Amino acid sequence: MNYLRILLSIILISAISIESIESARILCVFTTIIKSHLIIHESLARGLVEHGHNVTVITTIPLPKKNPGFEHIEINMPSHQEEFVKVLSKLNENSKINEILRKTNLLTESITFLTKCAIDVIKSEKIQEIFKTREYDLVILGYFFNEIQLGIADHFKCPVIISWVNTNIVNTDIFVGNPLEMSYIPSIFAELKTPLNFFDRVVNFLIIVYEKLRQYDLLSQQEEVYREIFPPQKGYRSLNEMLRNVSVLFQATHFCNKLIKPMTVNTIEIGGIQVKEKSDPLPEDLKKFLDDAKDHGAIYFSLGTNVNSSDLDQSTINKMFNVFKKLPQNIIWKWEKDNIKPGKSSNILFRKWLPQNDILAHPNIKLFISHGGNGGITEARHHAVPIVGLPLLGDQFTNLKNVKTSGWGLFLDIKNLNETDFYDTIQEVLYNNSYRDNIKRISKIFKDRPLSPMKTAIYWIEYTLRYNGASHLQSLAIHMPFWKLYSIDVIIFLFIIIYLIWILVKILIKYILRFCYNILIFKILRYNKEKIN
């Protein structure tokens, strides 16, 4: 009987000590046109469902997998993906100033295009129907230059969390007030090596100031459209107010893969959230293909979701195939055309779709040949797989530079690819143990956290819900204009004071010198007069 009482007491104490979290109604607006971004965002939605929340996910492209756990609303719009990829592909790597400015102008073009897409989503019938019939406790906005969609959270009068798939940029720092560390953190457009020398810092300063001015200009243009969609006379706050109403910024990053910089407490790193804690079983044919590669291992080759390897020029495809068929490793090649293949080789397996994370988790995978997308690099880092990179567009060049600098991979220019360099680079990364040793060390650091990325994200989402937006997390910096935040007015004031003091000192010195001169002249004249007398 006493044992029963003790057991009941333990159960009662445990029940009291566990803080209950009610199921929240959460709207996830993931209207990105980049499939790899959606994979990361959707992982967040899946985690929320597993923790008992009522989740609605809005997308403009199909989900990678159907999930009965949440309601999915796909807004059918004309596909803008190919058009946007064409714009991104122009953002190739070049460190010359004119190329940097060209890239920022192309980014402006991209942002204008993405803003138009975001507006089309809000004006769609499905969103307007949701506005009329639904209520939500929280909005999670998948960010991709769609600030204008912050008004969705204002419509439901609920907190908003931003989900971003990369590292800090000027546009995301504004949400939470992260400082611009221009003296040692290079702009993503600058292609500068760290540590920055004096002239690098000059270039970096000018580029970031240009980015900031461009951002203010674009936001002021969006403000006009925003007021039409979310008119202030109907009780909506301005876009400027909503930019300063973000509760938490999630970044799919980790400090081990980027330059360290100070960040506000509500900037939460969740890099690796899409990586499953336990990999799913592979399809039988893939499993056998990888299991059979015990002697020499296997290589996984994929260019991601935005660019198909089958769409490369035929010469490049032939060079790759010629190198792959000479290797002793088994090659898994993500190839999108079922009816046409580069050739036949017993060591190459072509597949249109592949479970990338589960493949990289296989112990016989020795190398990942990748385009350098942030998602793939994160998964390779988690599973400790070295990389040979073939960057194509966007941030892939910067991502792979970080891989090279960290010593766990190399990259080549795919536009000028030749068989010798490709073969030699693969051999270098495969057989130089330093690359595998470095990634094992980095992977250990990457996974050494108090909570998993998913549990970290869920904690801060529920924290935001518990404290109705958690405004106490917000930095005062978000309420300050740029000139006040960086003390430009103070610097100008002090410069004016110093200038006035300098003017007064000059006048005083001039007066003293004139006084001394007059005295000297007077004494000379007096001396001459006395001498004559």
PERA-V405090 format. One record per pair of residues at least 12 apart in sequence whose C-alpha atoms are under 7 Angstrom apart, sorted by the first residue. I is the first residue (numbers start at 1). GAP is how many residues later the second one is. Records with the same first field share a line. If there is no record, write none. Layout:
# PERA-V405090
I->GAP / GAP
This chain:
# PERA-V405090
23->29 / 30 / 31
24->29 / 30 / 113
25->28 / 29 / 30 / 111 / 112 / 113
26->28 / 29 / 30 / 110 / 111 / 112 / 113
27->28 / 29 / 30 / 109 / 111 / 112 / 113
28->28 / 29 / 30 / 111 / 112 / 113
29->28 / 29 / 30 / 111 / 112 / 113
30->27 / 28 / 29 / 111 / 112
31->27 / 28 / 29
32->112
33->27 / 28 / 48
34->272
35->270
36->269 / 339
37->128
39->235
40->125 / 233 / 234
41->101 / 122
43->230 / 231
47->407
48->410
49->20 / 21
54->16
55->15 / 16
56->14 / 15 / 16
57->14 / 15 / 16
58->14 / 15 / 16
59->14 / 15 / 16
60->14 / 15 / 16 / 17
61->13
62->12
75->51
87->19 / 23
88->305 / 306
89->303 / 304 / 305
91->12 / 302 / 303
92->301
93->304
95->95 / 96
100->89 / 90
111->34
114->31 / 32
115->30 / 31
118->28 / 31
135->21
136->20
137->21
138->20 / 21 / 22
139->14 / 20 / 21 / 22
140->20 / 21 / 22 / 23
141->20 / 21 / 22
142->20 / 21 / 22
143->19 / 20 / 21
148->74 / 78 / 91
150->92
151->79
154->82
159->88 / 309 / 310
160->86 / 87
161->85 / 86 / 87 / 88
162->86 / 87 / 88
163->86 / 87 / 88
164->86 / 87 / 88
165->86 / 87
166->85 / 86 / 87 / 208
167->84 / 86
170->42
174->304
175->68 / 69 / 71 / 303
176->70 / 88 / 298 / 299 / 302
177->87 / 298 / 300 / 301
178->85 / 86
182->22 / 23
183->18
184->12
185->74
186->18
187->17 / 21
190->14
223->16
226->13
244->234 / 235
247->217 / 222 / 223 / 224
248->18 / 19
249->17 / 18 / 19
250->17 / 18 / 19 / 20
251->17 / 18 / 19 / 20
252->17 / 18 / 19 / 20
253->16 / 17 / 18
254->15 / 16 / 17
256->190
257->145
264->211
265->208
266->207 / 208
270->183 / 187
271->182
272->106 / 107 / 181
273->180 / 181
275->82 / 104
279->79 / 82
280->78
282->76
290->74
293->36 / 37 / 71
294->70
296->32 / 33
297->32 / 33 / 67 / 68 / 69
298->31 / 32 / 33 / 66 / 67 / 68
299->30 / 31 / 32 / 33 / 66 / 67 / 68 / 69
300->31 / 32 / 33 / 67 / 68 / 69
301->31 / 32 / 33 / 67 / 68 / 69
302->31 / 32 / 67 / 68
303->67 / 68
304->67
308->28
309->26
310->25 / 26 / 27
316->101
317->25
318->24
319->99 / 100
321->21
323->96 / 100
325->20 / 22
329->18
330->17 / 18
331->16 / 17 / 18
332->16 / 17 / 18
333->15 / 16 / 17 / 18
334->16 / 17 / 18 / 19 / 20
335->15 / 16 / 17
336->16
337->15
357->22
360->20 / 23
361->22
366->19 / 64
367->18 / 19 / 20 / 63
368->17 / 18 / 19 / 20
369->18 / 19 / 20
370->17 / 18 / 19 / 20
371->18 / 19 / 20 / 21 / 25
372->17 / 18 / 19 / 24 / 27 / 28
373->23
374->25
381->58 / 62
382->61 / 64 / 65
383->60
384->55 / 56 / 59
385->54
386->22 / 23 / 49 / 50 / 53
387->21 / 22 / 23
388->21 / 22 / 23 / 38
389->21 / 22 / 23
390->21 / 22 / 23 / 24
407->28 / 31
408->27 / 28 / 30 / 31
409->20 / 26
